[in-house]
Amino acid sequence: MLARKTMSRRWIALLAVGLLLIAAAVLAYRLSTFVVTYSVAVGPAESEDAKLVSRFAAHLVETGSYYRIHSMPALGPIDAAAKLQRGEADLAVIRGDANLPTDGRAIALLQKSKVILAVAPARREIKGIAGLAGRTIAVTEPFAANRELLKRILQFKSVPHDKVTIIDVPLEKILQETKKRSADAVLVTAPISERATFLDIEGAEALVEAYPGLETTEIPAGAFGSNPTRPAESIDTVEFGVFLAARSSLPDAAAAALAKALLGARSALAIDVPYAMQIKAAPTDKDARIAVHPGAAAYFDGTEKTFFERYGDWLFYGPLIAGLLSTGFMGVHRWMAADDTPNSAAHLATTARGLADRIRLAKTPDELAALERQIEEFLFDVAARLASGRLEDQQAQALSTVARLLENAMTRQRLLVGLNREREALATSLKTKQGGRV
């Protein structure tokens, strides 16, 4: 009878080992094929920004990156920023001159886009921005953002909005509209091939002071052609940054990985999107227009944590704790394999195992307090059984070991819960401070 019981236990042990090996193989496969995908709000659909995001998404797949992205259509940078603010998107392509999402953090600076105000060839009598009063001005994509920008420039030059007609015209139709004379001037944020007269934005420094997100710059003579020279001489204008931004809650490791991949893929992306060569690290200055994401900042300044720095404590202490718990429970089951009725020692071992599992899953002080009461009841039950002679000395010693392990597990879990609450409080405080600066 004893030999048959021993053989049965050996088969059970072999089956358990086999199941563990299968589970380990499945877990390894899942980890090797597991990816994390984030959404990127970008628009308009046919814009260079949308092409860049699409090509970058393909690049991440081609290189086997753990992190992936997919495009979320938006009407333009303003709509993309709104989607990021509402939590509908994980990342977004936004403009520095528009209203920024309070929860947005920069991953990379995609480009600096110059603002070009030009007069149609048939309207060369217009000599300055003040001369646009009573005229029709065409703006190109993204329409909403460029409309707001034009209104700011006109307001700065004291040109009333109601004295100007603004129309939306796709970039490829600008030449057609100016020839039809349906537009007297155009505002674009990309080079144009039309032989137009460029308007100098006089007092650009003051405009920048009035509207954060704009920066002074100039368009050098001949920037858009040398025969004839267009513009004929350098003109003052303004520019703004276009950023890839993420929610502040995006994990630091993901932000660092995406920033690294994006900067490393510039040459490959420039094949389809030429401006990709302008991609650079997001500004890390404390007074930057949009605060850099901590994960991206760590990559830029070389302080990114390695895998072992992030998870070293778990790798060191995890096996020790698991080994101690396994030893304790194996010892209990070695002496308590008789049966598993509510009055048996084996039942106590099962109860102890359940308590240990619930301790590891506890997330709040209240849950730990409830578990502490259950452990006290368990220990009183053990003491009562020992006093009544229902437990042998060896069984009692094994349960005593389990009790110490449960106590150690409770102490460790209290520390983890307290540490997590402190981290959450610190993260909330930092988010509030950063939101206030923006």
Secondary structure, 3 states (H helix, E strand, C coil): CHHHHHHHHHHHHHHHHHHHHHHHHHHHHHHHHCCEEEEEEECCCCCHHHHHHHHHHHHHHHCCCCEEEEEEECCCHHHHHHHHHCCCCCEEEEECCCCCCCCEEEEEEEEEEECEEEECHHHCCCCCHHHHCCCEEEECCCHHHHHHHHHHHHHHCCCCHHHCEEEECCHHHHHHHHHCCCCCEEEECCCCCCCCEECCCCCHHHHHHHCCCEEEEEECCCCCCECCECCCCCEEEEEEEEEEEEECCCCHHHHHHHHHHHHHCHHHHHCCCHHHHHCEECCCCCCCCCCECHHHHHHHCCCCCCHHHHHHHHHHHHHHHHHHHHHHHHHHHHHCCCCCCCCCHHHHHHHHHHHHHHHHHCCCHHHHHHHHHHHHHHHHHHHHHHHCCCCCHHHHHHHHHHHHHHHHHHHHHHHHHHHHHHHHHHHHHHHHHHHHHC
